[in-house]
Amino acid sequence: MNQEEHELLHKKGLPHTHHHSHTQTKAVINRLARAIGHLNAVKKMVEDGRDCSEVLIQIAAVNAALKSVSRVILKDHMDHCIVDAIETGDNETIKKLRRAIDSFIK
């Protein structure tokens, strides 16, 4: 879709799709797998009645892993989707990012 067609869809309020190449998909999947592993370890520790301090340390690892993957996703989104949205005048994608950031920062 060229710029003119894209702008016409926006003016008419018609839906459109963006196809962006996310360069960090493999890194995101790997980081999510690591976070899931940490979370499974927390569950097992609780099931086994492990010390609360040890459980809290593992929860901190889960939080760190999720923050890390969030940064990767946000950077990739900004580098590709948001750059494209600005170039094509796609204000809806920018609004969605703002809503997502508001939810994320709560």
N, C-alpha and C positions, 0 to 999 in steps of 0.2 A: 504494500500500500504506500503510495507516495504521500508527500506532505499535504497536497491539496485534497486528496481523498480523505485523509485522516481528519483534517480540519472540517470538512463537510459533514462527516459523521458526528463530530462534536457539536456542530451548529444544529444539527437535526436531533441531537440527543439520542442517537442510535448507539447501541453497544458495539464495541470493537475489541479485538484481542491484540495483545502485544506478544511478540515472540522474542524473548531476549535470551542470549546465551549467558548463562551463569557460569562463571569460570571456577567457582569454588564448590560446586556440588559434591565432589568426592571428599573434600575437606570437611564439609558440613556433615555428610553421612558418617565419616569416621569419628568426628567429635560427638555426634549424637550417640553413636554406638558406645563410646567411652562413657558418656553421661549415663546411659542405660546400665552399663556395667557397674558404675558406682552406685546407682540407685538400687540395683538388685543386691549389691553387697550390703547396703543399709537394711533392706528388708530382711535378709538372712541374719544379720546381726541382731535385729530386734526379735526375730523368731527364736534365735538361740539365747536370748536373754543377756546379751553382751552389755558391758558397762556403758552407761549413758554418755560418758565423755568420748568414748571411742565412736559411738553412733554419731554424735554431733560433729566429730572430725570428718567422718565420711559424708555427712550432709553438706559440710562446707566444701568438700571436693565436688559434690554434685552441683552445688551452686556455682562454683568456679567454672566447671565444664559448661554449664548452660550459658553463663555470661560470655565465655569464650566463643561458643558457637553463635550466639546472638550478634556479637561484633562482626564475625565473618559474614553472616547473612546480611546485616545492615550495610556493611561496606560494599558487598557485591551488588546489593539492590541499588545503592546510590550510584555506583560506578556504571551500571548498565540501565536499569529501569528508570531511575530518576533523570539521568542524563538524557535518555530518549524522550521522557515525558516533557522535559524542558524544551528540547529541540522541536518537539511536535505540538507544543501547547496543550499537553494533556494534564489539565489541572486536577482531574479526578484522581489520577495516580498519586499526585503530590498530596492531595487531601487524605488519601488512604494511608500514606506514610505518616502524616501528622497524627492521625487517629491511632495508628499502631504504636507510635512513639509515646503518645499519652497513656495508652494502656500498659506499655512496657515499663514506664517510669513510675507508675503508681506506687 
